[in-house]
Amino acid sequence: MMITIHQGHSHILESSDITIVIDVIRAFTVAHYAFIKGAKQILLVGTTEEAFTLKKEHPHFLLAGEKHGIAINGFDFDNSPKRISEERLGDKTLVQKTTNGVRATLNSLNSKCLFVTGYSNAKTTANYIKKINNTSQRDLKITVIASHPSGDDDLACAEYIRGLILGKGFLTNVEVEERIKNAHVAQKFFDPNNLDFNYEDITFCAHERESNFVMKVNQSNQIPTIERIDI
């Protein structure tokens, strides 16, 4: 099996059998907790204008995300996993717009099969994809995308997932969690003078919470949609 790691969100890559897009801090940690709290689906959009248009057409939709890390005025939620974990989202549809993870996913729609994850659901995702490969009649081409162009959090998670799928050379949980906490993109969360960021978010992002589902992107929808696939 061939597993390639790519870092960044503006890529144009050849199609893979499976692509995994990672955004640890924070988009797909938010998505993971949104599904834990009962969300039905998460629509992915590239611009705030698209999000507001969907909200106008479907007032019950909930907008979540950020622009350059900062909450977007008029959105229902920012990009905080801590906050989303406190909501009741039973059967709700979210619309997500973020700088790195969503953008990287929208640039990966040519993959035959597309998944998203943060570190919180990384092991579940890796084990699920390992099973897919083991039942395939051929070795699959797998691309793992660390969506932040320079964030070691996403890269550490990508290396962790690759090792779990291959069954060798994987990082320990302690190593991954330390790299997430020490990543330069995490440091603003620990600045008490920076009120735009909550340090508790990093606790969520650096904590593995195994679930009984993975997050798969439905590429056949007019708007790409993350769906919960129970396993």
N, C-alpha and C positions, 0 to 999 in steps of 0.2 A: 504494500500500500504506500502511496506517496502523499505525504502531508507537507504542505508549504505554508509558512507564516508570512503574511504581508502586513506591514504597518502603515496606517493612514486611512483617510476617508474619501480621497479623490481619485481612486484607482480606476483603471480600465483593464480588467484582467480577462484572460481566456476562461471560458466556462469550465466549472468543476462539477463533479458528480454531487458533491456536498460542499457548501460553504457555511462556516460558522462566523458570525460577526459578533465581536466582543465589545461591550462598553461597560466597564466596571464602575467608573465614577462619571455618570450615574445612571444613564438611560435604561440599560437593560437590567440593572438592579431594581430600578423603579418598576419596570415591566413585570419582573418576577413577583414582586410584592403586590402589584396590582392584581395579578391573577390569583395569588394566595388570598387576597381580600375579596375575590369573587367576580372580577371583571370578565366580561364576555369575550371581548376582542379589543385589539389596539390597532387603529389605522395609522399608517405612517405617511407623513407629508413633508415636503421639502421646504415649505415657506410658511410664515405666519399667515399670509393672505389665504392660502389654501385652508389652513386650520379654521380661520374665522368664517370662510365661506361654508365649510361643512357645518359649523355651529349654527349659522343662520338657517341652513336647510334642515338641520336636525337639532333643534334646541336642547334635546336631552343628552346629546353628546357632551363629553367632558374633555376639555383641552388641557394637555400636560406638556411641559417642556421648558426650554430655555433658549436664550440667544447669547452666545459667548459666556455661558454659565449663569447668566442672570435671569431671574423670573421675567416672564413676558406679561406686560400689562394687558388685562382682559382675559388671560388664561385662568382656568379653574384651579390648576395646580402648577407649582414650579417643578423642578427636577429632583425633588427630595424623596429618597426612599423612606426616611423616617416619617415624613408627613403622610405619604401614601399608605404606609402601614397602619395608620390610625383611622383610615376611612372605611366606610362600608360601601363596597362597589358591586354588590350583587347584581349580575346581569347587565352591568353598565358597559357602554362603548366609550373607549378613550381614543383621543386623537393625539398622537405624539409627534413633536417637532423638536429635534435637538441638533447640536452643532456637529457631533462626531458620529455617534452610533446610528442614528436614523439616516444620516447622510451616507454613511458607508453601506448601510443595508440597501438603500435605493440605488446605489452604484453596483450592487451585486445581484441584481435580478436575473442576470443571464445564467446563474447557477441552476442546475437541475433540481436541487433541493437546498433550501436555505433556512438556517436556524440562527437565533440570536440568544445571547446569554451574557450575564455578568459572572463574577466569581461565585456569587451566592448559589447559582444553579449549575456551575461548571461541571462538577463530577457527574451529576445526573445526565447532563447533555452528552458528555464524553462517553459514558457507558452506553447510552442509547445508540450513539453513532457507531460505536465499536460493534454492537450487536448487528446493526445494519450491514456493516462491512463483512462480518463473519458469516452472514447468511447470503451474501452476494456471490454470484458465480465467478466474479473477477474482483481483483483489488481495485478499490475506488480511488479516484483522485479527489483529495480533500484539501480545501483551502481554509485556513484560519486567519481571520482579519482582526488585528488589534487596532481598533478604529481611531484612537488618539494618535496623531502623527508622531508624538514624542513621549507619550506617557508610559512609564514603566509598569503601571498597574495593568494596563491591557496586555502588554507584552508578556508579563509574568503569567497572566491567566492563559494566554495563548500557548505558552510553553508547557504549562501545567496540563492543559487539555491534550496537546499533542502527545505528551508522555503517557497519559492515561489511555489514550486510544491505542498507542503502540505497545503499551504494557512494559515500557522500559524508559529509563532516563527521565522520569518525571520528578518535578520539584515536590518537596514536602509542603503540607499546608502552612507550616510555620514560615517557610521561605516565601511562599506566595503572599501571605498576609503581611509580612514585613515589607516586602517590595511595594505592596499597595499603599501601606501607611507612609512609607518613605518616598513615594513618587512625588515629583515636583508638583504635579497637578493636585495633590492632596493637601499641600502645605497651607493654602489659603483657608482651608476649613479649620485649621488650628489657630488662626489669627483672631484673637478676641475683639479686635477692632474692625474686623470685616464682617458686617452684619448680614451680608448677602449669602453667607455660607454657614451651615450648621455642622459642627464637628461630629455630631452624632450620626450624620450621614455616612461617614467613613467607617463607623462601627458596623453599619449594615452592609456596606460595600465589601468589607474585609472579613465577613463572616459567612462561612459555608452553611447553607440551609438546604439540605437535600429534600427534594420534592418528588411527588409521583407524576410529574409532568415535565415536558420540554416545551419550548416556545418555537414554533415553526411559522415561517412566513408563507402565507397563501399568495402566490404570485399571479394567480389567475383572476383575482378580483381587480376591478377597475382601479381601486386604491389598494396598494399592498397592505396586507393585514397580518399582524401577529396573532396566531391562534394557539390556544392551550391544547396540547396533545397529551392526553393521559396515557401513562405507560404501566 
